[in-house]
Amino acid sequence: MAKPPVAELQQSRDHPYEVALAGVADAVIVVDFNYAVTYLNPAAAHIIGRSILETLGQPLSSVLRIAREDEGTRPDDLLEAVRRSGNKIDLVGDTSLLSPGGVRLPIEGCASPIRDAAGEPAGAVIVFRDVTGRRAAERALQSSEESRAENADALFEEKERAQVTLNSIGDAVVSTNFWGRVTYLNNVAERMTGWTQAQASGRAVDDVFRLIDVTTRNPIATPTARAIIENRTVGLAEDCMLIRCDGAELAIETSAAPIHDRQGGVIGAVMVTHDVTTARELSHKLARLALHDSLTDVPNRTLLSDRLDQAMMRAHRAGTSVAVLYIDLDRFKHINDSLGHAIGDQLLKSVAERLQMCVRSSDTVSRQGGDEFLVLLADVVQPHDAALCAEKIIVALDAPLRIAGHDLRITASIGIATFPGDAADAETLLRNADFAMYQAKYTGRNNYQFFRPEMNANAIERQSVETDLRQAVTRREFLLNYQPKIDLETGAIVGVEALIRWQRPRHGMVLPARFIPVAEESGLILPIGRWVLDTACQQARAWQDDGLAPVSIAINVSAVELRAKDFLTNVRQILEQYRLEPRFLELELTETFMMQDWKSTAEILRALKALGVRIALDDFGTGYSSLSYMKRFPIDALKIDQSFVRDMTSDSDDASIVSAVIDMGRSLNMRVVAEGIQTRDQLQFLKDRHCPEGQGFYFAPPVPAEQLTGLLTEGIVRTSFLANVP
């Protein structure tokens, strides 16, 4: 049979089977009756390493070398066997394709006869595929099967080690398959989600791990799907929350990574989740502490400053005002020092609560530090609104506070400044409110004052006074004057009161009212008070050493001094140093001070009384003491405040008060001393009501010790005046 031209053998794209066979993965070669190649698909051309055009028309033996252990190495022999048998012959077992270089390429396939219209053999078709990879896998599998028994223990140990490790770590571990179905949960993941491994297995991971956005509360998909799709490690934002199956919420941080097979294909994902609930709560707490006072939980300076700036901007746009109330607790240091910081802290908390009850929700109560608070009143229509708030605060603080078994009374000095009336910026506004607060202290405490421009000068003067006071003790600028106390029946001097004066350089003689409040606020009252006690006792000893009749010497004691831890020790040491009998020392305390925390005050007074020192209640009638409280104090004398004595001859109310105090002192077996006697009528009024003692300019003003020595030598004051009083 003649060989057809190559042109006739070239494949036509219109051939019925060309389009179909071009896309199959198996190699297909068609030969004619003479074993010449009439067709091959691209897969066959790729395997034999030759192009289609150069292969067409070529003898099969020159194109393909097939090696079979039972058939030799000639493909013609294979085709001859097909033609003789007229049946398909499978290429299995150790059939290989030999490359031109002699390399064996394992193949599988078959050779089938092609018949013409008459049913006679007209050629053959060979279909085969490269099975190199499969043969390698089979060998590896066989090798694996052979070593499986040997490695069984090692594999078990490795699995156990991985299981123990995953259950020992503190993070939740969840794995999914490619389709997002849960395949594994470790112990932490079970506790964190509320699902067991058995319950969660096969479920969608988003059903087991329900995530929401903290802010919007909208659902969030777990990162496993993204990790699988993007084939990379994916994390979630920090503001996500896990919803347990029981509804509990946990703050978490989570990330997911893809799981690969040996060929690098993604087959699933593993998600690692850390419970950050405690850490996030701590972070939020720290953030709050940065803007709130750690003791009272009200806004601190930083937050107040921000709110003040915003309030001033709003007020500027709206044409309204902003008011600032600067609040300082009166004599808080005395309570803190005498009763301890724990009680002082509780007092500050209680004060903060009461202040918050006095303002609107749009206002701000802030603690500035120590015993200072600040109230910001936003959108104030008129200054009167700020005054009403200040009055509410004073009333609210007036009620006693029960803390650790102590009934504590606290008052406040309040300074008020407004924007834009008193200041154009926040710093000046706060400073002016501070000036007004100090003015409230100077005017008697427990009141409020609006800022006035002249208060700047007062604040500067106060600072100057404090600076000079710090040097006054060492420079010996203080001196004591003494005013006698008189037996109103006999005119005899029965005691003296030591009154401090300050010879301030370039200012002259300064009375106590000008510098004692500053000394108390700054703490300088402690060294000053010790100097007064020492000097007065030394003078009393000197008078006795001069042969004068012993008289008691009275000194005024502040709350700061009395509650100082070493006060009792100092009194005892000074009395011993000057060999002065305690009964000749009288300590005068104000009524208002004694009512503050009366229990601890009573303890101190009883200790002094046990020492032999006398106690006098000064300025009686100006405070809020009651008989029930007074009976608990070891008081020896009541001193009627001079404000009542001054007008008792012309004011019936004052006359009634003075008479009542005299009668009360007599019934309680207490001495009564009237202060500030200046006229004969006042003296007569007191004598008519049998007041035992008195003092004032009518008898003698406060004088230096040398001048009083003469009066003590005589032992009686203004005999002629006393004799003329019926």
C-alpha positions as CSV (number, residue, x, y, z in Angstrom):
1,M,0.0,0.0,0.0
2,A,1.4,3.4,-1.1
3,K,2.2,5.9,1.7
4,P,-0.1,9.0,1.4
5,P,1.5,12.4,1.1
6,V,2.1,14.4,4.3
7,A,-0.3,17.1,3.3
8,E,-3.1,14.6,3.2
9,L,-2.1,13.4,6.7
10,Q,-2.1,16.9,8.3
11,Q,-4.8,17.1,11.0
12,S,-7.8,19.2,10.2
13,R,-9.5,21.2,12.9
14,D,-12.7,20.2,11.3
15,H,-12.0,16.5,12.0
16,P,-14.8,15.3,14.2
17,Y,-12.6,14.0,17.0
18,E,-9.9,16.7,16.9
19,V,-11.6,19.2,19.1
20,A,-12.5,16.7,21.7
21,L,-9.2,14.9,21.9
22,A,-7.1,18.1,22.0
23,G,-8.4,18.8,25.5
24,V,-7.9,15.4,27.1
25,A,-5.0,14.7,29.5
26,D,-4.2,11.2,28.1
27,A,-1.9,10.9,25.1
28,V,-3.7,9.6,21.9
29,I,-1.8,8.4,18.8
30,V,-3.5,7.0,15.7
31,V,-1.5,4.8,13.1
32,D,-2.6,3.4,9.8
33,F,-2.3,-0.2,8.5
34,N,1.5,0.4,7.9
35,Y,2.0,1.7,11.5
36,A,2.6,5.3,10.2
37,V,1.3,8.1,12.5
38,T,-1.8,9.7,11.1
39,Y,-2.9,11.6,14.3
40,L,-1.6,12.6,17.7
41,N,-3.1,15.0,20.3
42,P,-1.1,17.7,22.1
43,A,-0.8,15.5,25.2
44,A,1.0,12.8,23.1
45,A,3.3,15.4,21.5
46,H,4.2,16.7,25.0
47,I,5.1,13.3,26.3
48,I,7.2,12.1,23.3
49,G,8.9,15.5,23.1
50,R,8.1,16.2,19.4
51,S,5.8,18.6,17.5
52,I,2.7,17.3,15.8
53,L,3.8,18.3,12.3
54,E,7.2,16.6,12.5
55,T,5.6,13.5,13.9
56,L,2.7,13.0,11.3
57,G,3.6,10.3,8.6
58,Q,6.5,9.0,10.7
59,P,6.7,5.3,11.5
60,L,5.5,4.6,15.0
61,S,8.8,2.8,15.8
62,S,10.7,6.0,15.2
63,V,8.4,8.1,17.4
64,L,7.6,5.8,20.3
65,R,9.7,3.2,22.0
66,I,7.6,1.1,24.4
67,A,9.2,-1.4,26.7
68,R,7.3,-4.3,28.2
69,E,8.9,-7.2,30.0
70,D,6.7,-9.6,28.0
71,E,6.6,-7.9,24.6
72,G,10.1,-6.5,24.1
73,T,10.8,-3.0,23.1
74,R,9.3,-2.6,19.5
75,P,5.9,-0.9,19.3
76,D,5.3,-2.6,15.9
77,D,5.3,-5.9,17.8
78,L,2.5,-4.5,20.1
79,L,0.5,-3.4,17.1
80,E,1.0,-6.7,15.3
81,A,-0.4,-8.4,18.3
82,V,-3.4,-6.1,18.2
83,R,-3.9,-6.7,14.5
84,R,-3.6,-10.5,14.8
85,S,-6.0,-10.7,17.8
86,G,-8.3,-8.0,16.6
87,N,-8.8,-7.0,20.3
88,K,-7.7,-4.3,22.7
89,I,-4.5,-4.9,24.5
90,D,-3.9,-3.1,27.9
91,L,-0.6,-1.5,28.7
92,V,-0.2,-2.2,32.4
93,G,2.3,-3.5,34.8
94,D,5.9,-2.5,34.0
95,T,5.1,-0.8,30.7
96,S,7.4,2.1,30.1
97,L,8.1,4.7,27.5
98,L,11.7,5.1,26.6
99,S,12.9,8.6,26.0
100,P,15.6,9.3,23.3
101,G,18.1,9.4,26.2
102,G,17.0,6.0,27.5
103,V,15.1,7.3,30.5
104,R,12.1,5.1,31.4
105,L,8.7,6.9,31.8
106,P,6.1,4.6,33.4
107,I,2.9,4.6,31.5
108,E,-0.5,2.9,31.5
109,G,-3.0,2.7,28.7
110,C,-4.2,0.5,25.8
111,A,-3.9,-0.2,22.1
112,S,-7.1,-0.9,20.2
113,P,-7.7,-1.9,16.5
114,I,-9.3,0.4,13.9
115,R,-11.5,-1.3,11.3
116,D,-12.6,-0.1,7.9
117,A,-16.1,-0.3,6.5
118,A,-15.7,-3.9,5.6
119,G,-14.6,-4.8,9.1
120,E,-11.0,-5.4,8.1
121,P,-8.1,-4.0,10.3
122,A,-7.1,-0.5,9.0
123,G,-4.8,0.7,11.8
124,A,-4.8,1.2,15.5
125,V,-5.1,3.8,18.2
126,I,-2.8,3.9,21.2
127,V,-4.0,5.7,24.4
128,F,-1.6,6.1,27.4
129,R,-0.8,8.3,30.3
130,D,2.2,9.2,32.4
131,V,1.9,7.4,35.8
132,T,5.3,8.5,37.3
133,G,3.6,10.4,40.2
134,R,1.2,7.6,41.0
135,R,4.0,5.0,40.9
136,A,6.0,7.2,43.3
137,A,3.0,7.6,45.6
138,E,2.5,3.8,45.5
139,R,6.0,3.2,46.5
140,A,5.8,5.8,49.2
141,L,2.6,4.3,50.4
142,Q,4.1,0.9,50.4
143,S,7.1,2.2,52.3
144,S,4.8,4.0,54.7
145,E,2.8,0.8,55.3
146,E,6.0,-1.1,55.9
147,S,7.2,1.5,58.5
148,R,3.8,2.2,60.0
149,A,4.0,-0.6,62.6
150,E,7.5,0.6,63.5
151,N,6.3,4.3,63.9
152,A,3.0,3.6,65.6
153,D,4.3,4.3,69.1
154,A,6.2,7.4,67.9
155,L,3.1,8.8,66.1
156,F,0.9,8.1,69.2
157,E,3.4,10.0,71.4
158,E,3.6,12.9,69.0
159,K,-0.2,13.1,68.9
160,E,-0.5,13.0,72.7
161,R,2.3,15.6,73.0
162,A,0.4,17.9,70.6
163,Q,-2.9,17.3,72.4
164,V,-1.4,18.1,75.8
165,T,0.4,21.1,74.5
166,L,-2.8,22.6,72.9
167,N,-4.7,21.9,76.1
168,S,-2.0,23.5,78.3
169,I,-1.7,26.8,76.6
170,G,-3.8,29.8,77.9
171,D,-5.3,30.6,74.5
172,A,-8.3,29.1,72.7
173,V,-7.4,27.1,69.6
174,V,-10.1,26.3,67.0
175,S,-9.5,24.6,63.6
176,T,-11.8,24.3,60.7
177,N,-11.8,22.5,57.4
178,F,-11.8,24.2,54.0
179,W,-15.5,24.9,54.2
180,G,-15.4,26.6,57.6
181,R,-16.7,23.7,59.6
182,V,-15.2,23.2,63.1
183,T,-12.8,20.2,63.4
184,Y,-11.2,20.8,66.7
185,L,-11.5,22.9,69.9
186,N,-8.9,22.7,72.8
187,N,-10.0,22.9,76.4
188,V,-9.6,26.7,76.6
189,A,-11.8,27.1,73.5
190,E,-14.5,24.9,75.1
191,R,-14.5,27.0,78.2
192,M,-14.4,30.3,76.3
193,T,-17.3,29.4,73.9
194,G,-19.3,27.2,76.2
195,W,-19.3,24.5,73.4
196,T,-17.8,21.0,73.8
197,Q,-15.7,19.4,71.1
198,A,-18.5,17.0,70.4
199,Q,-21.1,19.7,70.1
200,A,-19.1,22.1,67.9
201,S,-17.6,19.5,65.6
202,G,-19.0,19.9,62.1
203,R,-20.8,23.2,62.9
204,A,-20.1,26.5,61.1
205,V,-17.3,28.3,63.0
206,D,-19.3,31.5,63.1
207,D,-22.1,29.7,65.0
208,V,-19.6,28.5,67.6
209,F,-17.5,31.6,67.7
210,R,-20.0,34.4,67.7
211,L,-18.2,37.8,67.4
212,I,-19.6,41.3,67.6
213,D,-18.3,44.8,67.3
214,V,-18.0,46.4,70.8
215,T,-19.2,49.8,69.6
216,T,-21.9,48.9,67.0
217,R,-22.9,45.5,68.4
218,N,-23.0,44.3,64.8
219,P,-21.9,40.7,64.1
220,I,-18.3,40.1,62.8
221,A,-17.2,37.1,60.8
222,T,-14.3,35.1,62.2
223,P,-11.0,35.5,60.4
224,T,-10.8,31.9,59.3
225,A,-12.6,32.4,56.0
226,R,-10.2,35.3,55.0
227,A,-7.2,33.2,56.1
228,I,-8.3,30.4,53.7
229,I,-9.2,32.7,50.8
230,E,-6.2,35.0,51.1
231,N,-3.8,32.2,52.1
232,R,-2.3,34.3,54.9
233,T,-2.5,35.1,58.6
234,V,-5.4,37.4,59.3
235,G,-6.2,39.3,62.6
236,L,-9.2,41.1,63.8
237,A,-9.5,44.6,65.3
238,E,-9.1,45.0,69.0
239,D,-12.7,46.2,69.6
240,C,-14.4,42.8,69.1
241,M,-16.3,40.7,71.7
242,L,-17.1,37.0,71.9
243,I,-20.6,36.0,72.8
244,R,-20.6,32.7,74.7
245,C,-23.4,30.2,74.1
246,D,-24.9,31.3,77.5
247,G,-24.9,35.0,76.4
248,A,-21.9,36.1,78.5
249,E,-19.5,38.5,76.7
250,L,-15.7,38.3,76.6
251,A,-13.3,40.8,75.2
252,I,-10.9,39.0,72.9
253,E,-8.0,39.3,70.5
254,T,-7.9,36.7,67.7
255,S,-6.1,35.8,64.5
256,A,-6.3,32.9,62.0
257,A,-3.8,31.2,59.7
258,P,-4.3,28.8,56.8
259,I,-3.5,25.1,57.2
260,H,-1.7,23.5,54.2
261,D,-1.3,20.0,52.9
262,R,2.0,18.5,51.8
263,Q,1.6,20.0,48.3
264,G,1.0,23.5,49.8
265,G,-2.7,23.6,49.1
266,V,-5.0,25.2,51.7
267,I,-7.2,22.6,53.4
268,G,-8.5,24.6,56.4
269,A,-7.6,27.2,59.0
270,V,-6.6,27.4,62.7
271,M,-7.7,30.3,64.9
272,V,-6.0,31.3,68.1
273,T,-8.0,33.5,70.5
274,H,-6.8,35.3,73.7
275,D,-9.2,36.5,76.4
276,V,-8.3,40.1,77.1
277,T,-11.4,40.9,79.3
278,T,-9.3,41.6,82.4
279,A,-6.6,43.5,80.4
280,R,-9.2,45.6,78.6
281,E,-11.0,46.4,81.8
282,L,-7.7,47.4,83.4
283,S,-6.9,49.5,80.3
284,H,-10.3,51.2,80.6
285,K,-9.8,51.7,84.3
286,L,-6.4,53.3,83.7
287,A,-7.9,55.5,81.0
288,R,-10.5,56.6,83.5
289,L,-8.0,57.2,86.2
290,A,-6.1,59.5,83.9
291,L,-9.2,61.7,83.9
292,H,-10.7,61.0,87.3
293,D,-9.7,61.4,90.9
294,S,-8.6,58.0,92.2
295,L,-10.2,58.6,95.6
296,T,-13.5,60.2,94.9
297,D,-13.9,59.2,91.2
298,V,-15.0,62.7,90.2
299,P,-13.2,64.4,87.3
300,N,-9.7,65.6,88.0
301,R,-7.8,68.7,86.9
302,T,-7.2,67.4,83.4
303,L,-10.8,66.5,82.6
304,L,-12.1,69.7,84.3
305,S,-9.8,71.8,82.2
306,D,-11.1,70.2,79.0
307,R,-14.7,70.7,80.1
308,L,-14.1,74.2,81.2
309,D,-12.6,75.1,77.7
310,Q,-15.6,73.6,76.0
311,A,-18.1,75.3,78.3
312,M,-16.4,78.7,77.7
313,M,-16.5,78.2,73.9
314,R,-20.2,77.3,74.1
315,A,-21.0,80.3,76.3
316,H,-19.1,82.6,74.0
317,R,-21.2,81.5,71.0
318,A,-24.5,81.5,72.9
319,G,-23.9,84.7,74.8
320,T,-24.3,83.0,78.2
321,S,-22.0,82.7,81.2
322,V,-19.9,80.1,83.0
323,A,-19.4,80.0,86.7
324,V,-16.6,78.4,88.7
325,L,-17.0,77.6,92.4
326,Y,-13.7,77.0,94.2
327,I,-14.4,75.1,97.4
328,D,-11.9,74.6,100.2
329,L,-13.0,72.5,103.2
330,D,-12.5,74.4,106.5
331,R,-10.1,72.8,109.0
332,F,-10.0,69.5,107.1
333,K,-6.3,69.1,107.9
334,H,-7.2,69.0,111.6
335,I,-9.5,66.0,111.1
336,N,-7.0,64.3,108.8
337,D,-4.1,64.7,111.3
338,S,-6.0,63.8,114.4
339,L,-8.2,60.9,113.2
340,G,-6.0,59.6,110.5
341,H,-5.9,59.5,106.7
342,A,-8.4,56.7,106.4
343,I,-11.2,58.7,108.0
344,G,-10.0,61.8,106.1
345,D,-10.3,59.9,102.8
346,Q,-13.8,58.7,103.7
347,L,-14.8,62.3,104.5
348,L,-13.6,63.5,101.1
349,K,-15.7,60.7,99.4
350,S,-18.7,61.8,101.3
351,V,-18.2,65.4,100.5
352,A,-17.8,64.6,96.8
353,E,-21.1,62.7,96.9
354,R,-22.9,65.6,98.5
355,L,-21.4,68.1,96.1
356,Q,-22.7,66.0,93.1
357,M,-26.2,66.1,94.6
358,C,-26.1,69.9,94.6
359,V,-25.5,70.4,90.8
360,R,-27.1,69.5,87.5
361,S,-26.1,66.6,85.3
362,S,-24.6,69.1,82.9
363,D,-22.3,70.6,85.6
364,T,-19.0,69.2,86.8
365,V,-17.7,68.5,90.3
366,S,-13.9,68.1,90.3
367,R,-11.4,67.4,92.9
368,Q,-8.3,69.6,92.5
369,G,-6.3,67.8,95.2
370,G,-6.1,67.7,99.0
371,D,-9.3,69.2,100.4
372,E,-10.1,71.4,97.4
373,F,-13.0,70.9,95.0
374,L,-14.1,72.8,92.0
375,V,-17.7,73.0,90.6
376,L,-18.1,74.1,87.0
377,L,-21.6,75.5,86.3
378,A,-22.1,75.6,82.5
379,D,-24.7,77.8,80.8
380,V,-25.3,80.2,83.7
381,V,-27.9,82.8,83.0
382,Q,-27.0,85.2,85.8
383,P,-24.5,85.3,88.8
384,H,-27.4,84.7,91.2
385,D,-27.6,81.1,89.9
386,A,-24.0,80.5,91.1
387,A,-24.9,82.0,94.5
388,L,-27.9,79.6,94.8
389,C,-25.6,76.6,94.1
390,A,-23.1,77.8,96.7
391,E,-25.9,78.1,99.3
392,K,-27.1,74.6,98.5
393,I,-23.6,73.3,99.1
394,I,-23.2,75.1,102.4
395,V,-26.5,73.6,103.6
396,A,-25.6,70.2,102.3
397,L,-22.3,70.1,104.1
398,D,-23.8,71.4,107.4
399,A,-25.4,68.0,108.2
400,P,-23.1,65.8,110.4
401,L,-21.2,63.0,108.6
402,R,-21.1,59.7,110.4
403,I,-17.8,58.1,109.6
404,A,-16.2,55.2,111.5
405,G,-18.2,56.0,114.7
406,H,-17.3,59.7,114.5
407,D,-19.9,62.4,114.0
408,L,-17.9,64.9,111.8
409,R,-18.9,68.4,110.9
410,I,-17.3,70.1,108.0
411,T,-17.8,73.5,106.5
412,A,-16.6,75.1,103.3
413,S,-15.2,78.4,102.1
414,I,-16.4,79.0,98.5
415,G,-15.1,81.5,96.0
416,I,-17.1,82.3,92.8
417,A,-15.8,83.7,89.5
418,T,-17.7,84.0,86.2
419,F,-16.8,84.1,82.5
420,P,-16.8,86.5,80.8
421,G,-17.5,88.9,83.6
422,D,-14.4,88.1,85.8
423,A,-12.0,86.6,83.3
424,A,-11.5,86.1,79.6
425,D,-9.6,82.8,79.8
426,A,-9.7,79.6,81.9
427,E,-6.5,80.1,83.8
428,T,-7.5,83.6,85.0
429,L,-11.0,82.4,85.8
430,L,-9.7,79.6,88.1
431,R,-7.2,82.0,89.8
432,N,-9.8,84.6,90.5
433,A,-12.2,81.9,92.0
434,D,-9.2,80.9,94.2
435,F,-8.8,84.5,95.3
436,A,-12.5,84.7,96.2
437,M,-12.2,81.5,98.2
438,Y,-9.5,82.9,100.4
439,Q,-11.6,85.9,100.9
440,A,-14.3,83.7,102.2
441,K,-11.9,82.2,104.7
442,Y,-10.8,85.6,105.9
443,T,-14.4,86.6,106.4
444,G,-15.1,83.7,108.9
445,R,-15.3,80.6,106.8
446,N,-18.5,78.7,106.0
447,N,-19.6,81.3,103.4
448,Y,-19.1,82.2,99.8
449,Q,-17.7,85.3,98.1
450,F,-17.8,86.5,94.6
451,F,-14.6,87.6,93.0
452,R,-13.7,91.3,93.2
453,P,-10.7,92.9,91.5
454,E,-9.2,94.1,94.9
455,M,-8.9,90.4,95.9
456,N,-5.8,90.2,93.8
457,A,-4.1,92.5,96.2
458,N,-5.4,90.5,99.1
459,A,-4.0,87.3,97.7
460,I,-0.6,88.9,97.2
461,E,-0.7,90.2,100.7
462,R,-1.6,86.7,102.0
463,Q,1.4,85.2,100.2
464,S,3.6,88.0,101.6
465,V,2.3,87.3,105.1
466,E,3.0,83.5,104.8
467,T,6.6,84.2,103.5
468,D,7.3,86.6,106.4
469,L,5.7,84.2,109.0
470,R,8.2,81.5,108.0
471,Q,11.0,83.6,109.3
472,A,9.2,85.3,112.2
473,V,9.9,82.6,114.8
474,T,13.7,82.4,114.1
475,R,13.9,86.2,114.0
476,R,12.0,86.4,117.4
477,E,9.5,88.8,115.9
478,F,6.6,87.6,118.2
479,L,5.8,88.9,121.6
480,L,3.1,88.2,124.2
481,N,0.9,90.8,125.8
482,Y,-1.1,89.9,128.9
483,Q,-4.6,91.0,129.9
484,P,-5.8,90.3,133.5
485,K,-9.0,88.4,134.4
486,I,-10.8,90.1,137.3
487,D,-13.0,88.7,140.1
488,L,-16.0,91.1,139.5
489,E,-16.9,91.0,143.2
490,T,-13.6,91.8,144.7
491,G,-11.6,93.3,141.8
492,A,-8.8,90.8,142.5
493,I,-6.7,89.5,139.6
494,V,-7.5,85.8,139.3
495,G,-5.7,85.1,136.1
496,V,-4.2,86.5,132.9
497,E,-4.6,85.7,129.2
498,A,-1.6,85.7,127.0
499,L,-2.2,87.3,123.6
500,I,0.3,87.1,120.7
501,R,1.4,90.1,118.7
502,W,3.7,90.2,115.7
503,Q,6.3,92.9,115.2
504,R,6.4,92.6,111.5
505,P,9.3,94.5,109.9
506,R,8.2,97.5,107.8
507,H,4.6,96.9,108.9
508,G,4.6,97.5,112.7
509,M,2.5,95.6,115.2
510,V,0.2,93.1,113.7
511,L,-2.8,91.6,115.6
512,P,-3.6,87.9,115.5
513,A,-6.6,88.3,113.3
514,R,-4.3,89.3,110.5
515,F,-1.9,86.4,110.6
516,I,-3.3,83.5,112.6
517,P,-5.6,82.3,109.7
518,V,-2.6,82.2,107.4
519,A,-0.6,80.4,110.0
520,E,-3.3,77.8,110.4
521,E,-3.7,77.2,106.7
522,S,0.0,76.9,106.1
523,G,0.8,74.7,109.2
524,L,3.0,77.4,110.7
525,I,0.7,77.6,113.7
526,L,2.5,74.5,115.1
527,P,5.9,76.2,115.8
528,I,4.1,79.5,116.6
529,G,1.8,77.8,119.1
530,R,4.7,75.9,120.8
531,W,6.5,79.3,121.2
532,V,3.4,80.8,122.8
533,L,3.0,77.9,125.2
534,D,6.7,78.0,126.1
535,T,6.9,81.7,126.6
536,A,3.7,82.0,128.6
537,C,4.7,79.2,131.0
538,Q,8.2,80.7,131.4
539,Q,6.6,84.1,132.3
540,A,4.3,82.4,134.8
541,R,7.3,80.8,136.4
542,A,9.2,84.1,136.5
543,W,6.3,85.9,138.3
544,Q,6.2,83.2,140.9
545,D,9.9,83.3,141.3
546,D,9.6,87.0,141.9
547,G,7.3,86.3,144.9
548,L,4.0,87.2,143.3
549,A,0.9,85.2,144.1
550,P,0.4,82.4,141.6
551,V,-2.3,83.1,139.0
552,S,-3.5,80.9,136.1
553,I,-2.3,81.9,132.7
554,A,-4.5,81.2,129.7
555,I,-3.5,80.7,126.1
556,N,-5.5,80.2,123.0
557,V,-5.0,76.9,121.2
558,S,-6.1,76.2,117.6
559,A,-7.5,73.0,116.4
560,V,-4.3,72.3,114.4
561,E,-2.3,72.4,117.6
562,L,-4.6,70.4,119.8
563,R,-4.8,67.5,117.3
564,A,-1.1,67.4,116.6
565,K,0.2,64.1,117.8
566,D,2.9,65.6,120.1
567,F,0.7,68.3,121.6
568,L,0.1,66.5,124.9
569,T,3.8,65.6,125.2
570,N,4.8,69.2,124.5
571,V,2.5,70.5,127.3
572,R,3.8,68.0,129.8
573,Q,7.5,68.7,128.9
574,I,7.0,72.5,129.1
575,L,5.3,72.3,132.4
576,E,8.0,70.1,133.8
577,Q,10.7,72.3,132.3
578,Y,9.4,75.4,134.1
579,R,8.2,73.6,137.2
580,L,4.8,75.1,136.7
581,E,1.8,73.3,138.3
582,P,-0.7,72.2,135.6
583,R,-3.6,73.9,137.5
584,F,-2.0,77.3,136.6
585,L,-2.3,76.6,132.9
586,E,-5.6,77.2,131.1
587,L,-6.2,76.3,127.5
588,E,-8.9,78.2,125.6
589,L,-10.6,76.5,122.7
590,T,-13.4,77.8,120.5
591,E,-16.8,76.4,120.7
592,T,-17.0,75.7,116.9
593,F,-13.8,73.6,117.0
594,M,-14.8,71.6,120.0
595,M,-18.0,70.5,118.2
596,Q,-16.0,69.1,115.3
597,D,-15.6,65.4,115.9
598,W,-16.5,65.8,119.6
599,K,-15.4,62.2,120.5
600,S,-11.8,62.6,119.6
601,T,-11.8,66.1,121.0
602,A,-13.2,64.8,124.3
603,E,-10.4,62.2,124.5
604,I,-7.7,64.8,124.1
605,L,-9.4,67.1,126.7
606,R,-9.8,64.3,129.2
607,A,-6.0,63.6,128.8
608,L,-5.2,67.2,129.5
609,K,-7.6,67.3,132.4
610,A,-6.0,64.2,133.9
611,L,-2.7,66.1,133.7
612,G,-4.3,68.9,135.8
613,V,-4.6,71.5,133.0
614,R,-7.8,73.6,133.0
615,I,-10.0,73.9,129.9
616,A,-12.0,77.0,128.9
617,L,-14.6,77.3,126.1
618,D,-13.9,80.5,124.3
619,D,-16.3,82.7,122.3
620,F,-19.2,80.8,123.8
621,G,-22.6,81.4,122.1
622,T,-21.2,82.0,118.6
623,G,-21.1,78.3,117.6
624,Y,-23.7,75.5,117.7
625,S,-22.9,73.5,120.9
626,S,-25.7,72.0,122.9
627,L,-25.9,71.0,126.6
628,S,-25.9,67.3,125.6
629,Y,-22.5,67.7,124.0
630,M,-21.1,70.1,126.6
631,K,-21.7,67.6,129.4
632,R,-19.3,65.3,127.7
633,F,-16.4,67.7,127.8
634,P,-14.3,68.4,131.0
635,I,-14.8,72.1,130.8
636,D,-13.8,74.4,133.7
637,A,-14.9,77.8,132.3
638,L,-17.2,79.4,129.8
639,K,-16.1,82.7,128.2
640,I,-19.1,84.8,127.0
641,D,-18.2,86.3,123.6
642,Q,-17.6,90.0,123.5
643,S,-20.2,90.5,120.7
644,F,-22.9,89.7,123.3
645,V,-21.3,91.7,126.1
646,R,-21.0,94.8,123.8
647,D,-24.7,95.2,123.2
648,M,-26.2,93.5,126.3
649,T,-27.2,96.8,127.9
650,S,-29.1,97.9,124.8
651,D,-30.2,94.7,123.1
652,S,-32.7,92.5,124.9
653,D,-31.7,89.4,123.0
654,D,-28.0,89.8,123.9
655,A,-29.0,90.5,127.5
656,S,-31.1,87.3,127.6
657,I,-28.2,85.3,126.1
658,V,-25.7,86.6,128.6
659,S,-28.0,86.0,131.5
660,A,-28.7,82.4,130.3
661,V,-25.0,81.6,130.0
662,I,-24.3,82.9,133.5
663,D,-27.1,80.7,134.9
664,M,-26.0,77.7,132.8
665,G,-22.4,78.0,134.0
666,R,-23.6,78.2,137.6
667,S,-25.8,75.1,137.1
668,L,-23.0,73.2,135.5
669,N,-20.5,74.3,138.1
670,M,-18.4,76.1,135.6
671,R,-16.7,79.5,135.9
672,V,-18.1,82.2,133.6
673,V,-15.9,84.9,132.2
674,A,-17.3,87.9,130.3
675,E,-15.0,89.2,127.6
676,G,-14.8,92.7,126.2
677,I,-16.0,94.7,129.2
678,Q,-15.5,98.4,128.3
679,T,-18.1,100.4,130.3
680,R,-19.3,100.8,133.8
681,D,-22.9,99.9,132.7
682,Q,-21.6,96.6,131.3
683,L,-19.8,95.8,134.6
684,Q,-23.0,96.7,136.6
685,F,-25.1,94.5,134.4
686,L,-22.8,91.5,135.0
687,K,-22.5,92.1,138.7
688,D,-26.3,92.3,139.0
689,R,-26.4,88.8,137.5
690,H,-23.6,87.5,139.6
691,C,-21.1,86.9,136.8
692,P,-18.0,85.7,138.5
693,E,-15.2,87.0,136.3
694,G,-14.6,89.4,133.5
695,Q,-11.9,91.0,131.4
696,G,-11.7,93.9,129.0
697,F,-10.3,97.4,128.4
698,Y,-12.4,98.8,131.3
699,F,-9.9,97.1,133.6
700,A,-6.8,96.9,131.5
701,P,-5.8,96.4,127.9
702,P,-3.3,93.7,126.9
703,V,0.1,94.9,128.0
704,P,3.7,93.6,128.0
705,A,4.7,91.4,131.0
706,E,6.7,94.2,132.6
707,Q,3.6,96.5,132.9
708,L,1.4,93.7,134.1
709,T,3.9,92.9,136.9
710,G,2.9,96.1,138.7
711,L,-0.7,95.2,138.6
712,L,0.0,91.7,139.9
713,T,2.1,93.2,142.7
714,E,-0.9,95.3,143.7
715,G,-3.2,92.3,143.2
716,I,-6.3,94.4,142.4
717,V,-7.4,96.5,139.3
718,R,-9.2,99.8,139.3
719,T,-10.3,99.6,142.9
720,S,-12.0,103.0,142.7
721,F,-14.2,102.0,139.7
722,L,-15.2,98.8,141.3
723,A,-16.0,100.5,144.6
724,N,-18.3,102.9,142.9
725,V,-20.4,100.2,141.4
726,P,-23.3,99.5,143.8
